[in-house]
Amino acid sequence: MNKRTGPRFFWMDVPAILGLALVLVFLIALSLWNPERVRRDYEVTAQAALDAGDAETALVAGQRLLSLGGESRNVAILVLAKAKLEMGRTADAWSLLSTVAPLDRPVFAPAHLFVAGRLLNSNPGKKRNFEIGRQIENALTLEPLSVEAWELLSRFHMQNHNWTGAKEALLKIVDENPPSMFPLIEVCHSLSDVEGANVWTDKALAYFRNQFESSNAPHEAHRIYYCEALIHSRNFEKAISILEAGEDPPSRLGAVVYRAWAEDLAKNDPGNLDARIQVLRAGRAQFPDDAVLRDLEQKMNR
């Protein structure tokens, strides 16, 4: 037997063979490693966990995302901050947010918008208004075409009764975001701009009716938007029939339709008590737990 191929020498070659195999495995794994896909998977996992209120999973996903570094850092910090807010670790969360959404400079638009939205939803006083405005300004510096930023700015102005500012912000995005027509109608009414309100009501009705009727199987969002346009055009009966043809049970927007219908009768036909009572009873029959309808009916019965 050849000395080099004998059993003893074969076993001496095993470590070298294993080493080569490990190198090949490592090279294969390296070729399969896709940082962008891994980052995207962690982002999707984190967002799904946050949407489900699963702060623990979001925290883990955020930590793994942070470990990837690079462009993932700001996203990861925002995820971690949201998870910690959900867990009640407020101080830690705001400390993290201060690094990605500082007041003095624009850093990460989604973080600036998150902070601004959170403050706006907390019914802030005048002391917070400066901070909210600056956060939105920072976001718009980074993303001047952001629909979310302009929409948030319009809400900020509406909350402060700055109807002109709200209108200017909504006009920036209404072409790209047609549902912005609805707050635009309300703003026009607040500005006593009846003609403007009517123009946008007609545009909303035409656009969302077309969206609804041109689809063989209308998406529920199309139904709801069309219904909202019908409310603004005061075609309440049609709005109810559109909703009833959709979800079972009817969308909770149905209660809003009945409220608006009753309030419209009180404003524009105050002497027609029978019609108002009939509308309220019909609304209460479908939505017996709606507190506003209950209160309106009780006032009518006094």
Secondary structure, DSSP 4 states (H G I P E B T S, - for coil): --GGGSHHHHHHHHHHHHHHHHHHHHHHHHHH--HHHHHHHHHHHHHHHHHTT-HHHHHHHHHHHHHH-TTHHHHHHHHHHHHHHHTT-HHHHHHHHHHHS-SSS---HHHHHHHHHHHHHT---HHHHHHHHHHHHHHHHH-TT-HHHHHHHHHHHHHTT-HHHHHHHHHHHTTT-GGGHHHHHHHHHHTT-HHHHHHHHHHHHHHHHHHHHT-SS--HHHHHHHHHHHHHTT-HHHHHHHHHTSSSSPPTHHHHHHHHHHHHHHHH-TT-HHHHHHHHHHHHHH-TT-HHHHHHHHHHH-
